[in-house]
Amino acid sequence: MNKGLLIALAVIGVVLLIGASFAGWGIGVYNKIVSYDEAVHAGWSQVQNQYQRRYDLVPNLVESVKGYAKQEKDVLIGVTEARASVGQMKVTPEVLRDPHAFAQFQQAQDGLGSALSRLMVVVEKYPELKSNENFLELQAQLEGTENRIAVARMGFNEKVEVYNVMIRHFPGSFVAGFGGFREAQYFQSVQGAEKAPQVKF
């Protein structure tokens, strides 16, 4: 066999071997990004489940309070309007990559949480309502749901951090650019959350 042909075949073999190694590496990084992206979506689903649970509790809570605290009409209307605002939002997976849409989603959810907090403060003025078994059960469910929301948001933010780090570090950033992966958004604390709330009776 010709010596030049052997050298050419060896060079082609080395190039193919390097190409296959590079392709295998790229596929491995891509698959890792996909698994982190799926973890973010799973965390997002948990957050949405807990928000849905709260959303479903609100009408029963408002009806419970309405019978005892009719004069607190403004507070009840505020809760109802905040719930309607949350219900009107169309939440798609794209919200995770759109800072403006994500901020709107969080603002609507925070508005409902704030309205519910005001309702709970108003309830303190009505001892007969606070002793009502129906209301107490709804209140306990709401408190449990708020805790679940906090845990789900924390878990979601942890998944977002892992994903965002992966797509920003090299070589993940290189593969993420070709794969169209974009940075996911974090939940932020409510503005003013660093201050203790003032409750006056």
C-alpha positions in Angstrom: 0.0 0.0 0.0 1.2 3.5 -0.8 2.8 5.3 2.2 1.0 8.6 1.4 -2.4 6.8 1.3 -1.7 5.3 4.8 -0.9 8.7 6.2 -4.0 10.2 4.6 -6.1 7.3 6.1 -4.5 7.8 9.5 -5.2 11.6 9.4 -8.8 11.0 8.4 -9.2 8.4 11.2 -7.9 10.9 13.8 -10.2 13.6 12.5 -13.2 11.3 12.6 -12.2 10.2 16.1 -11.9 13.8 17.3 -15.2 14.7 15.6 -17.0 11.8 17.2 -15.6 12.7 20.6 -16.6 16.3 20.2 -20.1 15.3 19.1 -20.4 12.9 22.0 -19.3 15.7 24.4 -21.9 18.1 22.9 -24.7 15.6 23.1 -23.8 14.9 26.8 -23.8 18.6 27.6 -27.1 19.2 25.7 -28.8 16.3 27.5 -27.7 17.7 30.9 -29.1 21.1 30.0 -32.4 19.4 29.0 -32.6 17.5 32.3 -32.1 20.8 34.2 -34.6 22.6 32.1 -37.2 19.8 32.8 -36.4 20.1 36.5 -37.2 23.9 36.3 -40.5 23.0 34.6 -41.4 20.4 37.2 -40.6 23.0 40.0 -42.8 25.5 38.2 -45.7 23.0 38.1 -45.4 22.6 41.9 -45.6 26.3 42.4 -48.6 26.5 40.1 -50.3 23.7 41.9 -50.0 25.5 45.2 -51.2 28.8 43.8 -54.2 26.9 42.3 -54.9 25.4 45.7 -55.0 28.9 47.2 -57.1 30.3 44.3 -59.6 27.5 44.9 -59.8 28.2 48.7 -60.6 32.0 48.3 -64.3 31.8 47.4 -65.1 29.6 50.4 -63.1 31.9 52.7 -64.8 35.0 51.4 -68.3 33.5 51.8 -67.4 32.4 55.3 -66.3 35.9 56.3 -69.2 37.7 54.4 -71.8 36.4 56.8 -70.1 37.8 59.8 -68.3 40.9 58.5 -70.7 42.5 56.0 -69.3 46.0 56.9 -65.9 44.9 55.7 -67.1 45.1 52.1 -64.0 46.9 50.8 -61.7 44.1 52.1 -63.9 41.4 50.6 -64.0 43.2 47.3 -60.2 43.5 47.3 -59.8 39.8 47.8 -62.3 39.0 45.1 -60.7 41.4 42.6 -57.2 40.1 43.4 -58.4 36.6 42.8 -60.0 37.6 39.5 -56.7 39.2 38.5 -54.9 36.0 39.1 -57.5 34.0 37.2 -57.2 36.2 34.1 -53.5 35.5 33.7 -52.6 33.0 31.0 -49.6 31.1 32.3 -47.5 29.2 29.8 -44.0 27.7 30.1 -42.7 30.8 28.1 -43.4 32.9 31.2 -40.3 31.3 32.8 -38.1 32.9 30.1 -39.9 36.3 29.8 -38.9 38.7 32.7 -41.8 41.0 32.1 -44.5 38.2 32.0 -42.9 36.5 35.0 -43.0 39.8 37.0 -46.7 40.3 36.1 -47.5 36.7 37.2 -45.6 37.3 40.5 -47.2 40.7 41.0 -50.7 39.2 40.6 -50.0 36.4 43.0 -48.4 38.8 45.5 -51.5 41.0 45.2 -53.8 38.1 46.1 -51.5 37.1 49.0 -51.6 40.7 50.3 -55.4 40.9 50.0 -55.7 37.7 52.0 -53.4 39.0 54.7 -55.6 42.1 55.0 -58.6 39.8 55.3 -57.0 37.8 58.1 -56.3 41.1 60.0 -59.9 42.2 59.6 -61.1 38.8 60.9 -59.4 39.5 64.2 -62.2 42.0 65.0 -64.9 39.3 64.9 -64.5 36.7 67.7 -67.7 34.8 66.7 -66.1 34.3 63.2 -62.8 33.2 64.7 -64.7 30.5 66.6 -66.6 29.2 63.6 -65.4 25.7 62.7 -65.9 26.2 59.0 -63.8 29.4 59.0 -61.1 27.8 61.3 -60.8 24.9 58.9 -60.5 27.2 55.9 -58.0 29.4 57.7 -55.8 26.4 58.6 -56.0 25.2 54.9 -55.0 28.7 53.7 -52.1 28.9 56.2 -50.9 25.4 55.1 -51.2 26.5 51.5 -49.1 29.6 52.1 -46.4 27.5 53.6 -46.5 25.1 50.6 -46.3 28.0 48.3 -43.1 29.3 50.1 -41.6 25.8 50.0 -42.5 25.3 46.3 -41.0 28.7 45.4 -37.8 28.0 47.2 -37.5 24.6 45.5 -38.2 26.3 42.1 -35.5 29.0 42.7 -33.0 26.2 43.6 -33.7 24.4 40.3 -33.5 27.7 38.3 -30.1 28.4 39.9 -28.7 25.1 38.8 -30.1 25.5 35.3 -29.0 29.1 34.9 -25.5 28.3 36.1 -25.3 25.4 33.6 -26.3 27.5 30.6 -24.0 30.4 31.6 -20.8 28.5 32.3 -18.7 27.2 29.5 -19.1 24.7 27.8 -22.9 24.8 28.7 -23.2 28.4 27.3 -21.8 27.2 24.0 -24.3 24.4 23.7 -27.2 26.4 25.2 -26.7 29.1 22.5 -27.1 26.5 19.8 -30.0 24.8 21.6 -31.9 28.0 22.1 -31.9 27.7 25.9 -32.5 31.0 27.7 -32.2 32.1 31.3 -35.1 31.2 33.6 -36.6 33.8 36.0 -36.4 33.6 39.8 -39.2 34.4 42.3 -38.3 37.6 44.2 -39.5 38.5 47.6 -42.4 40.9 47.8 -41.3 44.5 47.9 -41.2 45.6 51.6 -41.0 42.0 52.8 -37.8 42.8 54.7 -39.9 45.0 57.1 -42.1 43.3 59.8 -45.8 43.9 59.1 -47.6 46.2 61.5 -50.9 44.8 62.8 -53.3 47.2 64.6 -56.5 46.3 66.3 
